[in-house]
Amino acid sequence: MSGPLARIDRALVRMFEAGPTDGSRRRERLARFGACIAISSTGVSLVIPNVAPYLVSGQPPVALGLAALGVVVCLGLAAAGVLLYRSGFSTPNAVRIAVWNFLGLVVLGAVLLSHGAYRGALGTVTTADALAAGNVLAISAAAHVIIGVHDARRVRAEQLAHEREKFAVLSRVLRHNLRNDATVLIGQSERLASELDNDDAALASAAELLYDRSRDVGDLATKTKAMVEALDRRSTPNARLNVHDVVADAVDGVRADADGVDVSVDVPRNLWIWADDSIGTALAELVENAVEHGGSNIRVEATDDGGRVDVRVVDDGPGIPTDERAILSGDEEITQLTHGSGLGLWVARSVAEAADGELTFDTDGERTVVRLAHDRAEPPVEASGDTPSATPTTA
């Protein structure tokens, strides 16, 4: 929006959006009530000319049918005002819709009023004239209310797009600053640890803790970036991905920190799914969580289950902590997470759902199975001649 329309929108927001004071909230409620009453009153007032044929005997059936149509439209207008008051439209947008309704009355009303005055001067005003005016005004008002609703939705969509753009810029700045600060902290903690005497155990422990927390901050920025990118991709069509390649890349990225943990992969080479490239991030988070909370043996496997491909991360550890399990199941909000591991699992679920996938888990105290399911895709032509075969590998 630009020019006069933008200025009108800003004026509506300033005038009718609720503010922090009681006076502002009272003005906002009155403006909303007045806008909705204006629409309902339009419908009620236009009932009178539309019922004119019923008040005069000898009217043809077509007149009675048109009158019934006009009454239905008028009642719809009256109900629209009530529904608008209880709707999720903001007060500025409710006022906007009422203005459109008013324009629908003024434009045609002025013409019809002039025409009626002319007919009155000639002494030829009839019931048909009143019915025609009532029909036209009711339909015009209803049509302009519909136009107003679409206009309000357009404005809201533009506002959301602008807010999303500001959020994206803020998110990039914060992530950049977090990564930079984490890099500095990691470097300084490594330097501090290397210069400390071996006898100073307390300071050495503090340096190690500083290093770990610095890495957590860096990981948090990375996970946040992955989550934002996944949400931005919700409207992007899925692509055909090779499951073996995606799993191999995800596992390779985690193996460097998997000291003392055996990570094996058992995935057919010619298995394909419809998903987004970011699904590798979800898999990496699942494997990383298994390394952190699982036992000494982790297995990543995939099977074709009747049109759906199940990728499973299996470990023999104690399983996902209770609080993080509640986040994955939807029993608790993301705001209740207390550390980066839980955020990683939440990111994995968000990424999977953004790519039309499904993330579930099952644990019995002896092993944990996290299942990532996506629609199976047919192999591309160049790969269809390959022989599907499982290729187990071990870290």
N, C-alpha and C positions, 0 to 999 in steps of 0.2 A: 504494500500500500504506500501511496505517496500523495503529496499535495493535499487538496481539500479533504479527501476521504480520511487520510491519516490524522488530520487535525480534528475532524469530527469524532473519530474513534477515541482520541486522547481526551477530548472534552467530555465524552460520555463516561469514560472511566473516572475522570476527576470528579464529575458531578454525582455519579450514582454508585460508584464502588464503595463498599463498606470500609470505613477507616477504623482507627483504634479508639476513637472517642464515641461516647453514647450518642452524641448528636449526629455523627456520620452514619452510625448504624441505623438510627431512626430515619434519617433522610433516605438511606438505601432501601429500607423496608417500604417507606411511603412511595418511593419512585417505582418499585417493583409492583406494589399493589395497584397504583394508579395506571401503569401500563397494561396490566392484565384486566383491570376493570374496563378500560377503554375498549379492548377487544371484545370482551363479553357484552358490553353495552351496545356495541355495533350490531351484534347479532340480535339482541333483544329488540332494539329499535326498528330494525329492518323487517321484523316479523309482521308489523302492522300493514305495510303496503302489500306484502306477499299473501296475507289472508283476505285481501279485499274481495277476490272472487267468491269466497264463501259467505260474504256478507250481502251479496246481491244475488237475487234469485235469477234463474234462467241462464246461468253461465254454461258454456259448452264444456265437455269433458277435458278438452285440451287445456283450457284455462285452469280447471281444477288440478290437473296434473302439474302444470307449471307452478301453480301456487304451492302444491305439496313439495315440489323440488326446492322452491325458495325457502320454505319453512325448515326443511331438513338442513339446508346450508346455514341458515341463521342459527339453528340450534347447535350446529357444529362450531360456529364462531363463538357462541356463548360458552360451550364446553372448552374450546381452545384456550380461552382466557384463564379458566380454572387450571387446566393442565399446565399452562405456561408458568403459572405461579408456583406450582409444585414441582416443576422440572428442574433439571440441573443447569439450565442456562443462567449465566450471570445476570445481574441486574442491568448492566449496560446493554447486553444483548437482548434482554426482555424489552427494554425501551426501544431498541433498534427494530424489533419485530412490530411493536405497536406503531412506530413511525411509518413502517411500510404499510400497515393496515390503514393508517390515516391517509396516506398518499393514494391508496386504492379508492378511498371514498372521495377525496377532494377532486382528483382528476376527472373521473367520470361524473361525480356528483355535480360539479359545476356545469358540465355540459347538459346533463339531464335537467338540472334546475332551470337553466336558460330555456331549454326546449319546453319544459312544463309551463314556464311563464308565458311563452309564446302561444302555446295551446290554450292557456287560460284566457289570454287576451282575445282569442278567437271564440272563446266559449265552447271549446270542443274537447275539454279534458274528460276522459272516460276511465272506467275501471281498468281497461286494458293498458292505459298509459301508466296507471299506478302500479299494476302488476309488472309491467316491463321495467319500470324504474327500480322496483324492489328486487326483481330477479337479477338485473345487471349489477346493481350495487352490492348485493350479497355475494354474488359470484366473484366480482372484482375484489371485494374485501378479503374473501377467503383465499383467492389466488395470491394476493399481496402478502397475506400472512405466511403462506407457504414460501413465497420468495424471501420474506424476512427470515424464516427459519434457515433456509439454505445460505443466506447472506451471513447470518450469525455463525453458522458452522464454518463458513469460509474464513471469517475473521478469526475464529478460535483456532482453526488449523494454522493460519499464518502466525498467530501469537505463539502457539506451541512450537512451530518450526523455529521462530526467533529465539524462544527460550531454550530449545534444544541446542541451537547453535552456540548460545552463550555458555550452556553447560558443557558442551564439547570443548570449547576454548579453555574454560576453567579447569576441566578435567585434564587436558593436555598439560597445562601449566603446572598443576599440582603434581601430576605424575613425573614430569620432568624435574621439578624441584626435589621431589622425594628420592628419585634415582640418583641425582647429583649429590644430595646430602648423604645418602646411604653409601655412595662410593667413597666420599671423603671419610666418613666414619670407619668404614672397613679398612681403608688404607692406614688411617691413624692408629686403629686398634692393632693391626698387624705390626706396625712399627713399634708401638708401645710394648707388645708382647715380646718382640725380638730383642728389645733393649733392657728388659727386666732381668734382674738376677734370679737365678734358679731358686734361691733361698726365699725370695719374696713371694710366697705362695698366694697370699691374699690379693696382691696387685695382679699377679698372673691370672688368677681366677676372674678378677674384675675385667681384665682386658679380654679374656675369652668370652665373658658374658656380653661385653660391649660389641665384640665382633659378631656374635650370634644375633643379637638384637638388630644390628645394622643390616645383616643379611635378611632378616625378617622384614625390615622396612622396604628393602629393595624388592623382595618377593611380593610384598603387598602392592607395590606400584605396578609390578608386572601382571599380577592377577586382576587388578582393577582395569588395566588396559584391555586384557583379554575379555573381561565381562562387558565393557563398553562396546568393544568391537563386535562382540556376539550380538548384542542388542541392536546395533546399527545394521546388522546383516539380516534382520528378520524379514525384510522385504526382498532380499536377494534370492534368486532361484538357486536351488541346490544343484550340485554337480555330481558326476559319477566319479567316485573315489575308490582306489584299490585299498582294501582293508589291510592287506599285508604290509604295504608301504607305509600307511598311516600308523599302524601299530609299531612297526620297526623304528620309525622316526621318533615316536613318543617314548619308547623304551630307551633308545639310545641317549635321549636327552636327560634321562633320570639315572642311568646306570653309573654315571661318574660319582654320584653321591650315595650309591647303594653298597657301601662297604660291608662285607660279610653277609650280604643277602644274595641269594640265588634267584635271578629273574629269568624265566624261560618263556619262550614264545612258540605257540603252536597254532599257526594261522595259514589256511590255504592261500597259495599265491594268486589264484584266479578268482578271488571272491571280491565282489564290488558292491557298493552301497550308494544310495542317494543321500548326500549330506553336504555340509559346508566345510571348507578347508579348516575352519577353526575347531573341527571335531578332534583334531590332533591335540589341541590344548586340553580338551576335556579328558582324553585318554591319559595324557601326561600327568594331569592332576590326580587321576585315580591311581596310577602306578606310584606316584610320589607319596600319596597317602598310605598306600599299602606298604611301602618301604618304611615309612615313619611309624605306623601303628601295627603293621603285620609282623609275622614271624620271620623265619630265615628262608622260607621258600615262597616265591610268588610266581604264579603262572598266568600268562595272558593267552587266551584262546578265543577262537571264533568259529561259529557254525551257522549254516544256512537252515533256518527253521521255518519252512513253508512260506517263502516270500519275505520274511524278516530275517535279518542277520543279527545274531547275538554276539557281541564282543564281551567277554567276561574276564574280570580281574579277580583271581582267586589267591588268597593268602591263608596261612595257618596261624595267624596271630589272634589276639584277643578281640579283634574287630573294631568297628568304628565307635568312637566314644558316644555315650548316650546323648549328650547335648548336640553333637554334630549329626547324629542319626535323626534327631527331632527336626533339625533344619531340612535335611534331605526329604523327609516324609511330609513336610509342610506343617507339622504340629507347632513349630515355633518360627518366629520371624528372624530374618537375617540379622537384625539389630542385636539379637541376643548372642551372637558369636563373640568369643573372647580371644581368639587367636587365629593366625593366618591359615592353619590347616583346615579349619571349618570353612573359612572363606573359599579356599581352593575347591572343596567339594561343592559348595554352592555355585561357584563359577562353572564347574563341570556340568552341573545340572542345567544352569542357564544356557550354556553353550549348546548342550544336547537338545534342549527344548527349542532353542532358536533355529536349529537345523532340522526340526520335525522329528527328533529322536525321543527316546524314553530312557530314563535312568532309574533303575531299581536296585535294591540290595537285599541280601539275606545273610543272616549270621546265626550261628548256633553255639557260640562260645569256643568252638574248636577251629572253625574256619569261617572266612567271610567271602562272599561272592557278590561283586558289584557288576551289574549287567547293563550294558549299553546297547539298545536295540534301534535299528534303522531299517528302512525299506531296502530290499535287495534290488540291485541294478544288474541288467544284463551286461556281460563283458563287452567292451568295444570290439569292433571288427578285427582290429589288428591283434587283439589279445585272445580272441575266441578260439584260436587254434592251440593255445597253450594247454597243457594237461594240468588240471587242478591237483595240487599235491600239498600236503602239509609239510612245513619245513621247520621242525623244532630247532631252536637255538637256545643257548644258555649263556648267561653272563659269567 
